[in-house]
Amino acid sequence: MIRQLRLARRSFLMTAAAGAGVTGLNQLSAAEEETIQGFEQTESTLQQDAVWEPVSDRKIRMGIVGYGVCRFGAAFGLQDHPNVEVVAVSDLIPERCAALAQACRCEKTYPSLEELIQDDAIEAVFLATDAPAHAWHSILALRHGKHVACAVPAVFGSLEEAEQLYETVKSTGLHYMMFETSAYHNEAYAMREIYRAGGFGELVYAEGEYYHYMPVPIDSFRGWRVGLPPQWYPTHSNAYHNAITGGSFTEVSCMGIPSIIDHLKPENNPYQNPFGTEIALFRNSEGGMARMAVSWDTPGHSGEMGRVRGEKGSMTGMDYEGIADISGINLHKPPLPPGVAAGGHGGSHGYLGNEFVTALLEDRTPLVDIAQSLNMTVSGIVAHQSALRDGELMKIPQYVWE
């Protein structure tokens, strides 16, 4: 299977050079001129008078893979972290590989992930590759003894790959983290701190929305974004429950709205997906409810946002009501290492990179671990199945990490 995957990726790259591959490179230049939604540099809350303190003087030897249109490989500040040495980088397209090496100030490059993960000097990898390959790339890296951080989603439309990824993490004993940006939005960080302190009690209801108007899809490897089912990319919204409580969704009824946008018509995309918007109603593991929306075809207000209501109070944005006493809870994020910026997606990038590095140094489970990653992602896969069945109530597989 690994050899088949390697040959398939190589074959595609060679045959696409005069067609889709060249188009992708041309569109990269256009993307560089315009900031992709979510990548705007935003202010991050910060604890006053706090100073970053290292937990170790050791450097994690990191490999970074992927520098596509979103240029995620260098977006999370890993190359700037004082506890990281970027040993090598890789991208299938040589020009992008060279650009990633320059951005990471790294001299060693590999033409593919398959070759990079054979480097024994690398102990952890960050995967910023195409979403359909996330699960297999993670599995390959784990099987070669590397800790893994991966861009969202953890898996792409496949419950079978979710199970395989979970079992691989479990059998190797290595650390896995999904870089879900909503987890470190200012309000989500504050919500999580209040929840952990018991300020909300159990959550009765949560809402999350990911609105990204895409009349023309963002360029992507093999066109994976063309006609993408909204709930196959659910983590930016689902995080407004899962990354707050650490819980999961147990069942779902989801409705989809047929789209008038060409690439979101079933005859025009490889997924035969007819929906540009999918609204999911979930039962959560605490017995409460959540409404999570993902939409590609509705213009206007956009971004990732959410709100929660608990037994003791509620919170929308940074405004909270009914919580008796939060005077002992710091709702602002701690400082980052010198040189590491909070970055885009609500000032989350630097915090995700720092969390992964710190978890490795402390040999502890990171935030958005394998169970939370799959619970966030798989619930959307089942939600899309429900939408295709006109809202049928469906059970969702559950993942637990001890």
DRENDO-1510 file (C-alpha; in Angstrom, 1 decimal, always signed):
<recs>
REC; n; res; u; v; w
REC; 1; MET; +0.0; +0.0; +0.0 .
REC; 2; ILE; +2.8; +2.4; +0.9 .
REC; 3; ARG; +4.6; +1.7; -2.4 .
REC; 4; GLN; +1.3; +2.1; -4.4 .
REC; 5; LEU; +0.7; +5.4; -2.7 .
REC; 6; ARG; +4.3; +6.6; -3.5 .
REC; 7; LEU; +4.0; +5.6; -7.2 .
REC; 8; ALA; +0.6; +7.2; -7.5 .
REC; 9; ARG; +1.8; +10.5; -6.2 .
REC; 10; ARG; +4.9; +10.5; -8.4 .
REC; 11; SER; +2.8; +9.5; -11.4 .
REC; 12; PHE; +0.4; +12.4; -10.8 .
REC; 13; LEU; +3.2; +14.9; -10.5 .
REC; 14; MET; +4.8; +13.9; -13.8 .
REC; 15; THR; +1.7; +13.8; -15.8 .
REC; 16; ALA; +0.3; +17.0; -14.4 .
REC; 17; ALA; +3.4; +19.1; -15.1 .
REC; 18; ALA; +2.1; +20.5; -18.3 .
REC; 19; GLY; -1.5; +20.8; -17.1 .
REC; 20; ALA; -3.0; +21.1; -13.6 .
REC; 21; GLY; +0.4; +21.3; -11.9 .
REC; 22; VAL; +1.5; +24.3; -14.0 .
REC; 23; THR; -1.9; +25.9; -13.4 .
REC; 24; GLY; -1.4; +25.4; -9.6 .
REC; 25; LEU; +2.0; +27.1; -9.7 .
REC; 26; ASN; +0.5; +30.1; -11.6 .
REC; 27; GLN; -2.3; +30.4; -9.1 .
REC; 28; LEU; +0.2; +30.3; -6.3 .
REC; 29; SER; +1.6; +33.7; -7.5 .
REC; 30; ALA; -1.9; +35.1; -7.5 .
REC; 31; ALA; -2.5; +33.8; -4.0 .
REC; 32; GLU; +0.7; +35.5; -2.7 .
REC; 33; GLU; -0.7; +38.8; -3.7 .
REC; 34; GLU; -3.9; +38.3; -1.8 .
REC; 35; THR; -4.2; +37.1; +1.8 .
REC; 36; ILE; -6.3; +33.9; +2.0 .
REC; 37; GLN; -9.2; +34.2; +4.5 .
REC; 38; GLY; -8.0; +33.3; +7.9 .
REC; 39; PHE; -4.4; +34.2; +7.4 .
REC; 40; GLU; -4.7; +37.8; +8.4 .
REC; 41; GLN; -2.4; +38.7; +11.3 .
REC; 42; THR; -4.7; +39.3; +14.3 .
REC; 43; GLU; -4.3; +40.5; +17.8 .
REC; 44; SER; -4.0; +37.8; +20.5 .
REC; 45; THR; -5.0; +38.3; +24.1 .
REC; 46; LEU; -1.9; +38.2; +26.4 .
REC; 47; GLN; -1.4; +37.8; +30.1 .
REC; 48; GLN; +0.0; +41.0; +31.5 .
REC; 49; ASP; +3.5; +41.0; +33.0 .
REC; 50; ALA; +3.9; +37.2; +32.2 .
REC; 51; VAL; +7.2; +36.0; +30.8 .
REC; 52; TRP; +7.7; +32.9; +28.7 .
REC; 53; GLU; +9.8; +30.3; +30.5 .
REC; 54; PRO; +11.3; +27.3; +28.7 .
REC; 55; VAL; +10.6; +23.9; +30.0 .
REC; 56; SER; +13.8; +22.5; +28.6 .
REC; 57; ASP; +16.9; +23.6; +26.7 .
REC; 58; ARG; +16.6; +20.6; +24.3 .
REC; 59; LYS; +15.8; +21.2; +20.6 .
REC; 60; ILE; +13.2; +19.0; +18.9 .
REC; 61; ARG; +14.6; +17.8; +15.5 .
REC; 62; MET; +11.8; +18.6; +13.1 .
REC; 63; GLY; +10.9; +17.8; +9.5 .
REC; 64; ILE; +8.3; +20.0; +7.8 .
REC; 65; VAL; +6.4; +18.8; +4.7 .
REC; 66; GLY; +4.2; +20.8; +2.4 .
REC; 67; TYR; +4.2; +24.4; +1.1 .
REC; 68; GLY; +1.2; +24.7; -1.1 .
REC; 69; VAL; -1.0; +27.7; -1.8 .
REC; 70; CYS; -1.7; +28.3; +1.9 .
REC; 71; ARG; +2.0; +27.9; +2.7 .
REC; 72; PHE; +1.1; +26.2; +5.9 .
REC; 73; GLY; +4.5; +24.6; +6.3 .
REC; 74; ALA; +6.0; +27.8; +7.7 .
REC; 75; ALA; +2.9; +29.3; +9.1 .
REC; 76; PHE; +3.1; +28.0; +12.7 .
REC; 77; GLY; +6.4; +29.5; +13.8 .
REC; 78; LEU; +8.1; +26.1; +14.3 .
REC; 79; GLN; +11.2; +27.4; +12.5 .
REC; 80; ASP; +11.4; +30.3; +14.9 .
REC; 81; HIS; +10.9; +28.3; +18.1 .
REC; 82; PRO; +14.0; +28.2; +20.4 .
REC; 83; ASN; +13.3; +24.5; +21.1 .
REC; 84; VAL; +13.2; +23.5; +17.5 .
REC; 85; GLU; +15.8; +22.6; +14.9 .
REC; 86; VAL; +14.3; +22.2; +11.4 .
REC; 87; VAL; +16.4; +19.4; +10.1 .
REC; 88; ALA; +14.8; +19.0; +6.6 .
REC; 89; VAL; +11.8; +20.1; +4.5 .
REC; 90; SER; +10.0; +18.6; +1.6 .
REC; 91; ASP; +7.4; +19.4; -1.1 .
REC; 92; LEU; +6.7; +17.4; -4.2 .
REC; 93; ILE; +7.0; +20.5; -6.4 .
REC; 94; PRO; +10.7; +21.6; -6.5 .
REC; 95; GLU; +10.0; +25.4; -6.5 .
REC; 96; ARG; +7.8; +25.1; -3.5 .
REC; 97; CYS; +10.3; +22.9; -1.7 .
REC; 98; ALA; +13.0; +25.5; -2.2 .
REC; 99; ALA; +10.7; +28.2; -1.0 .
REC; 100; LEU; +9.9; +26.2; +2.2 .
REC; 101; ALA; +13.6; +25.6; +2.8 .
REC; 102; GLN; +14.2; +29.4; +2.6 .
REC; 103; ALA; +11.3; +30.2; +4.8 .
REC; 104; CYS; +12.5; +27.7; +7.4 .
REC; 105; ARG; +16.2; +28.6; +7.0 .
REC; 106; CYS; +16.9; +24.9; +6.4 .
REC; 107; GLU; +19.5; +23.6; +3.9 .
REC; 108; LYS; +18.5; +19.9; +3.7 .
REC; 109; THR; +15.5; +19.1; +1.4 .
REC; 110; TYR; +13.9; +15.9; +0.2 .
REC; 111; PRO; +11.7; +15.5; -2.9 .
REC; 112; SER; +9.0; +13.6; -1.0 .
REC; 113; LEU; +7.6; +12.8; +2.4 .
REC; 114; GLU; +8.5; +9.2; +1.9 .
REC; 115; GLU; +12.1; +10.0; +1.7 .
REC; 116; LEU; +12.2; +12.6; +4.4 .
REC; 117; ILE; +10.7; +10.3; +7.0 .
REC; 118; GLN; +13.6; +7.8; +6.5 .
REC; 119; ASP; +16.0; +10.4; +7.9 .
REC; 120; ASP; +16.9; +9.1; +11.4 .
REC; 121; ALA; +17.9; +12.6; +12.5 .
REC; 122; ILE; +14.3; +13.7; +12.5 .
REC; 123; GLU; +12.2; +12.9; +15.5 .
REC; 124; ALA; +8.9; +14.8; +14.7 .
REC; 125; VAL; +7.2; +16.0; +11.5 .
REC; 126; PHE; +4.7; +18.7; +10.8 .
REC; 127; LEU; +2.4; +17.7; +7.8 .
REC; 128; ALA; +1.0; +20.6; +5.8 .
REC; 129; THR; +0.1; +18.4; +2.8 .
REC; 130; ASP; -3.1; +18.0; +0.9 .
REC; 131; ALA; -6.1; +17.0; +3.1 .
REC; 132; PRO; -6.9; +13.7; +1.3 .
REC; 133; ALA; -3.4; +12.5; +2.2 .
REC; 134; HIS; -3.3; +13.5; +5.8 .
REC; 135; ALA; -4.3; +10.2; +7.3 .
REC; 136; TRP; -1.8; +8.1; +5.2 .
REC; 137; HIS; +1.0; +10.6; +5.6 .
REC; 138; SER; +0.5; +10.6; +9.4 .
REC; 139; ILE; +0.5; +6.8; +9.4 .
REC; 140; LEU; +3.6; +6.6; +7.3 .
REC; 141; ALA; +5.5; +9.0; +9.6 .
REC; 142; LEU; +4.3; +7.3; +12.7 .
REC; 143; ARG; +5.5; +3.9; +11.3 .
REC; 144; HIS; +8.9; +5.4; +10.8 .
REC; 145; GLY; +9.1; +6.5; +14.4 .
REC; 146; LYS; +8.2; +10.2; +14.1 .
REC; 147; HIS; +5.9; +12.2; +16.3 .
REC; 148; VAL; +3.3; +13.9; +14.1 .
REC; 149; ALA; +1.6; +17.2; +14.0 .
REC; 150; CYS; -0.9; +17.6; +11.1 .
REC; 151; ALA; -3.0; +20.3; +9.5 .
REC; 152; VAL; -6.7; +19.8; +9.6 .
REC; 153; PRO; -8.7; +17.6; +9.0 .
REC; 154; ALA; -7.1; +14.5; +10.6 .
REC; 155; VAL; -8.8; +12.3; +8.0 .
REC; 156; PHE; -10.7; +13.0; +4.8 .
REC; 157; GLY; -14.1; +11.5; +4.4 .
REC; 158; SER; -13.0; +8.0; +5.5 .
REC; 159; LEU; -14.1; +6.2; +8.7 .
REC; 160; GLU; -11.8; +3.3; +7.9 .
REC; 161; GLU; -8.7; +5.6; +7.7 .
REC; 162; ALA; -9.8; +7.2; +11.0 .
REC; 163; GLU; -9.7; +3.7; +12.7 .
REC; 164; GLN; -6.3; +3.0; +11.0 .
REC; 165; LEU; -4.8; +6.2; +12.2 .
REC; 166; TYR; -6.1; +5.7; +15.8 .
REC; 167; GLU; -4.7; +2.2; +15.9 .
REC; 168; THR; -1.3; +3.4; +14.6 .
REC; 169; VAL; -0.9; +6.1; +17.2 .
REC; 170; LYS; -2.0; +3.6; +19.8 .
REC; 171; SER; +0.4; +0.9; +18.7 .
REC; 172; THR; +3.5; +3.2; +18.3 .
REC; 173; GLY; +3.0; +5.1; +21.5 .
REC; 174; LEU; +4.1; +8.3; +19.7 .
REC; 175; HIS; +2.5; +11.7; +20.1 .
REC; 176; TYR; +0.0; +13.0; +17.5 .
REC; 177; MET; -1.6; +16.5; +17.4 .
REC; 178; MET; -4.0; +18.1; +14.9 .
REC; 179; PHE; -3.4; +21.9; +14.5 .
REC; 180; GLU; -7.0; +23.0; +14.8 .
REC; 181; THR; -6.8; +26.8; +14.8 .
REC; 182; SER; -10.1; +27.5; +16.5 .
REC; 183; ALA; -8.7; +25.9; +19.7 .
REC; 184; TYR; -6.6; +28.9; +20.3 .
REC; 185; HIS; -8.9; +31.7; +19.2 .
REC; 186; ASN; -9.1; +34.3; +22.0 .
REC; 187; GLU; -12.6; +33.4; +23.0 .
REC; 188; ALA; -12.1; +29.6; +22.7 .
REC; 189; TYR; -9.1; +29.8; +25.0 .
REC; 190; ALA; -11.1; +31.7; +27.5 .
REC; 191; MET; -14.1; +29.4; +27.2 .
REC; 192; ARG; -11.8; +26.4; +27.8 .
REC; 193; GLU; -10.3; +27.9; +31.0 .
REC; 194; ILE; -13.7; +28.8; +32.4 .
REC; 195; TYR; -15.0; +25.3; +31.6 .
REC; 196; ARG; -12.0; +23.6; +33.2 .
REC; 197; ALA; -12.6; +25.7; +36.3 .
REC; 198; GLY; -16.2; +24.6; +36.5 .
REC; 199; GLY; -17.5; +28.1; +35.5 .
REC; 200; PHE; -20.1; +26.8; +33.0 .
REC; 201; GLY; -21.0; +23.5; +34.6 .
REC; 202; GLU; -21.9; +21.0; +31.9 .
REC; 203; LEU; -22.6; +22.5; +28.5 .
REC; 204; VAL; -26.2; +22.5; +27.6 .
REC; 205; TYR; -25.7; +23.9; +24.1 .
REC; 206; ALA; -22.9; +25.1; +21.8 .
REC; 207; GLU; -22.8; +26.7; +18.4 .
REC; 208; GLY; -20.0; +26.9; +15.9 .
REC; 209; GLU; -19.7; +28.3; +12.4 .
REC; 210; TYR; -17.2; +28.1; +9.7 .
REC; 211; TYR; -18.3; +30.5; +6.9 .
REC; 212; HIS; -15.9; +30.7; +3.9 .
REC; 213; TYR; -17.4; +32.0; +0.7 .
REC; 214; MET; -15.8; +30.1; -2.2 .
REC; 215; PRO; -17.6; +30.8; -5.5 .
REC; 216; VAL; -14.2; +29.6; -7.0 .
REC; 217; PRO; -12.4; +27.1; -4.9 .
REC; 218; ILE; -8.9; +27.8; -3.6 .
REC; 219; ASP; -6.3; +26.1; -5.8 .
REC; 220; SER; -5.3; +22.7; -4.4 .
REC; 221; PHE; -3.3; +19.6; -5.1 .
REC; 222; ARG; -5.3; +17.4; -7.5 .
REC; 223; GLY; -8.2; +19.9; -7.1 .
REC; 224; TRP; -9.3; +18.4; -3.7 .
REC; 225; ARG; -11.1; +21.6; -2.7 .
REC; 226; VAL; -13.4; +21.5; -5.8 .
REC; 227; GLY; -16.9; +20.6; -4.6 .
REC; 228; LEU; -15.6; +19.7; -1.1 .
REC; 229; PRO; -18.4; +18.5; +1.1 .
REC; 230; PRO; -18.7; +21.2; +3.9 .
REC; 231; GLN; -18.8; +18.8; +6.8 .
REC; 232; TRP; -15.7; +17.0; +5.6 .
REC; 233; TYR; -13.9; +20.1; +6.8 .
REC; 234; PRO; -15.7; +20.5; +10.1 .
REC; 235; THR; -13.1; +21.1; +12.8 .
REC; 236; HIS; -13.0; +24.9; +12.7 .
REC; 237; SER; -16.7; +24.9; +13.9 .
REC; 238; ASN; -16.7; +21.7; +15.9 .
REC; 239; ALA; -13.8; +23.0; +18.0 .
REC; 240; TYR; -16.3; +25.3; +19.7 .
REC; 241; HIS; -17.5; +22.3; +21.7 .
REC; 242; ASN; -14.7; +19.7; +21.4 .
REC; 243; ALA; -11.8; +21.9; +22.1 .
REC; 244; ILE; -13.7; +23.6; +25.0 .
REC; 245; THR; -14.8; +20.5; +26.9 .
REC; 246; GLY; -12.5; +17.7; +25.5 .
REC; 247; GLY; -15.8; +15.9; +24.8 .
REC; 248; SER; -17.3; +14.5; +21.7 .
REC; 249; PHE; -20.5; +14.3; +19.6 .
REC; 250; THR; -22.4; +11.0; +19.8 .
REC; 251; GLU; -25.1; +11.3; +17.2 .
REC; 252; VAL; -26.1; +13.7; +14.4 .
REC; 253; SER; -28.9; +14.9; +12.2 .
REC; 254; CYS; -27.6; +17.1; +9.4 .
REC; 255; MET; -29.4; +19.0; +6.6 .
REC; 256; GLY; -27.7; +20.1; +3.4 .
REC; 257; ILE; -28.7; +23.0; +1.1 .
REC; 258; PRO; -28.2; +22.5; -2.6 .
REC; 259; SER; -25.8; +25.1; -4.1 .
REC; 260; ILE; -26.2; +27.3; -7.1 .
REC; 261; ILE; -22.4; +27.5; -7.4 .
REC; 262; ASP; -21.0; +25.4; -10.3 .
REC; 263; HIS; -18.3; +23.5; -8.6 .
REC; 264; LEU; -20.7; +22.6; -5.8 .
REC; 265; LYS; -23.1; +20.8; -8.1 .
REC; 266; PRO; -22.8; +17.0; -8.0 .
REC; 267; GLU; -22.1; +16.6; -11.7 .
REC; 268; ASN; -19.1; +19.0; -11.4 .
REC; 269; ASN; -17.1; +17.6; -8.6 .
REC; 270; PRO; -15.4; +14.3; -7.8 .
REC; 271; TYR; -17.4; +13.8; -4.6 .
REC; 272; GLN; -20.8; +14.0; -6.3 .
REC; 273; ASN; -21.5; +16.6; -3.6 .
REC; 274; PRO; -24.6; +18.8; -4.1 .
REC; 275; PHE; -24.3; +20.9; -1.0 .
REC; 276; GLY; -22.6; +24.3; -0.4 .
REC; 277; THR; -23.9; +24.6; +3.1 .
REC; 278; GLU; -24.5; +21.8; +5.7 .
REC; 279; ILE; -26.0; +22.5; +9.2 .
REC; 280; ALA; -25.5; +19.7; +11.7 .
REC; 281; LEU; -27.4; +19.2; +15.0 .
REC; 282; PHE; -25.4; +17.1; +17.3 .
REC; 283; ARG; -26.0; +15.3; +20.7 .
REC; 284; ASN; -22.9; +15.8; +22.8 .
REC; 285; SER; -21.2; +13.4; +25.2 .
REC; 286; GLU; -22.5; +15.4; +28.2 .
REC; 287; GLY; -26.1; +14.9; +27.0 .
REC; 288; GLY; -26.5; +18.5; +25.6 .
REC; 289; MET; -26.8; +19.7; +22.1 .
REC; 290; ALA; -24.7; +21.6; +19.5 .
REC; 291; ARG; -25.5; +23.2; +16.2 .
REC; 292; MET; -22.4; +23.3; +13.9 .
REC; 293; ALA; -22.6; +25.0; +10.5 .
REC; 294; VAL; -20.1; +24.9; +7.6 .
REC; 295; SER; -20.8; +27.0; +4.4 .
REC; 296; TRP; -18.9; +27.7; +1.2 .
REC; 297; ASP; -21.6; +29.5; -0.8 .
REC; 298; THR; -23.0; +32.2; +1.4 .
REC; 299; PRO; -21.4; +35.7; +1.0 .
REC; 300; GLY; -21.2; +38.2; +3.8 .
REC; 301; HIS; -19.9; +37.7; +7.3 .
REC; 302; SER; -17.2; +35.1; +7.3 .
REC; 303; GLY; -14.7; +33.3; +9.5 .
REC; 304; GLU; -14.7; +30.8; +12.4 .
REC; 305; MET; -16.8; +31.7; +15.5 .
REC; 306; GLY; -18.8; +30.1; +18.2 .
REC; 307; ARG; -20.6; +30.4; +21.5 .
REC; 308; VAL; -21.5; +28.2; +24.5 .
REC; 309; ARG; -24.3; +27.9; +27.1 .
REC; 310; GLY; -23.8; +25.9; +30.3 .
REC; 311; GLU; -25.8; +25.2; +33.4 .
REC; 312; LYS; -24.2; +28.2; +35.1 .
REC; 313; GLY; -23.8; +30.7; +32.4 .
REC; 314; SER; -23.0; +31.5; +28.7 .
REC; 315; MET; -20.3; +33.1; +26.6 .
REC; 316; THR; -20.3; +34.7; +23.2 .
REC; 317; GLY; -17.0; +36.2; +21.9 .
REC; 318; MET; -15.3; +37.6; +25.0 .
REC; 319; ASP; -18.6; +38.5; +26.6 .
REC; 320; TYR; -19.8; +36.1; +29.4 .
REC; 321; GLU; -23.0; +36.1; +31.5 .
REC; 322; GLY; -24.2; +34.4; +34.6 .
REC; 323; ILE; -20.9; +33.0; +35.7 .
REC; 324; ALA; -20.7; +33.5; +39.4 .
REC; 325; ASP; -17.0; +34.1; +39.9 .
REC; 326; ILE; -14.1; +34.0; +37.4 .
REC; 327; SER; -11.8; +36.3; +39.3 .
REC; 328; GLY; -9.2; +33.5; +39.7 .
REC; 329; ILE; -9.3; +32.5; +36.1 .
REC; 330; ASN; -6.9; +34.1; +33.6 .
REC; 331; LEU; -8.8; +34.4; +30.3 .
REC; 332; HIS; -5.8; +35.7; +28.4 .
REC; 333; LYS; -3.3; +33.5; +26.7 .
REC; 334; PRO; +0.3; +33.0; +28.1 .
REC; 335; PRO; +3.2; +34.6; +26.3 .
REC; 336; LEU; +4.9; +32.8; +23.4 .
REC; 337; PRO; +8.7; +32.2; +23.0 .
REC; 338; PRO; +10.7; +35.2; +21.8 .
REC; 339; GLY; +10.5; +35.4; +18.0 .
REC; 340; VAL; +7.3; +33.3; +17.7 .
REC; 341; ALA; +4.3; +35.3; +16.5 .
REC; 342; ALA; +0.7; +34.5; +17.4 .
REC; 343; GLY; +0.0; +34.6; +13.6 .
REC; 344; GLY; -3.2; +34.1; +11.6 .
REC; 345; HIS; -6.5; +32.3; +12.2 .
REC; 346; GLY; -7.4; +34.4; +15.3 .
REC; 347; GLY; -3.8; +34.5; +16.6 .
REC; 348; SER; -3.7; +30.7; +16.9 .
REC; 349; HIS; -0.7; +29.6; +14.8 .
REC; 350; GLY; +2.1; +30.3; +17.2 .
REC; 351; TYR; +0.2; +28.7; +20.1 .
REC; 352; LEU; -0.4; +25.5; +18.2 .
REC; 353; GLY; +3.2; +25.1; +17.3 .
REC; 354; ASN; +4.3; +25.9; +20.8 .
REC; 355; GLU; +1.8; +23.4; +22.3 .
REC; 356; PHE; +3.1; +20.6; +20.1 .
REC; 357; VAL; +6.8; +21.4; +20.9 .
REC; 358; THR; +6.1; +21.7; +24.6 .
REC; 359; ALA; +4.1; +18.5; +24.8 .
REC; 360; LEU; +7.1; +16.6; +23.2 .
REC; 361; LEU; +9.5; +18.2; +25.6 .
REC; 362; GLU; +7.3; +17.2; +28.6 .
REC; 363; ASP; +6.3; +13.9; +27.1 .
REC; 364; ARG; +2.7; +14.6; +27.7 .
REC; 365; THR; -0.5; +14.4; +25.7 .
REC; 366; PRO; -0.9; +17.6; +23.6 .
REC; 367; LEU; -4.1; +19.6; +23.2 .
REC; 368; VAL; -6.1; +18.3; +20.3 .
REC; 369; ASP; -4.7; +14.8; +20.7 .
REC; 370; ILE; -5.6; +11.8; +18.5 .
REC; 371; ALA; -8.9; +11.2; +20.2 .
REC; 372; GLN; -10.0; +14.8; +20.1 .
REC; 373; SER; -8.7; +15.2; +16.5 .
REC; 374; LEU; -10.8; +12.2; +15.3 .
REC; 375; ASN; -13.9; +13.1; +17.4 .
REC; 376; MET; -13.8; +16.6; +15.8 .
REC; 377; THR; -13.3; +15.2; +12.3 .
REC; 378; VAL; -15.3; +12.0; +12.1 .
REC; 379; SER; -18.5; +13.7; +13.4 .
REC; 380; GLY; -18.4; +15.8; +10.3 .
REC; 381; ILE; -18.0; +12.7; +8.0 .
REC; 382; VAL; -21.1; +11.2; +9.6 .
REC; 383; ALA; -22.9; +14.5; +9.4 .
REC; 384; HIS; -22.4; +14.6; +5.6 .
REC; 385; GLN; -23.7; +11.0; +5.4 .
REC; 386; SER; -26.8; +12.2; +7.3 .
REC; 387; ALA; -27.3; +15.2; +4.9 .
REC; 388; LEU; -27.2; +12.8; +1.9 .
REC; 389; ARG; -30.0; +10.9; +3.7 .
REC; 390; ASP; -32.1; +13.9; +4.2 .
REC; 391; GLY; -31.2; +14.4; +7.9 .
REC; 392; GLU; -31.4; +10.8; +9.1 .
REC; 393; LEU; -30.3; +10.6; +12.8 .
REC; 394; MET; -27.0; +8.7; +12.8 .
REC; 395; LYS; -24.6; +7.4; +15.5 .
REC; 396; ILE; -21.0; +8.7; +15.5 .
REC; 397; PRO; -18.0; +6.5; +16.4 .
REC; 398; GLN; -16.2; +7.5; +19.6 .
REC; 399; TYR; -12.5; +7.8; +20.3 .
REC; 400; VAL; -11.0; +7.9; +23.8 .
REC; 401; TRP; -7.4; +8.5; +24.8 .
REC; 402; GLU; -6.0; +7.5; +28.2 .
</recs>
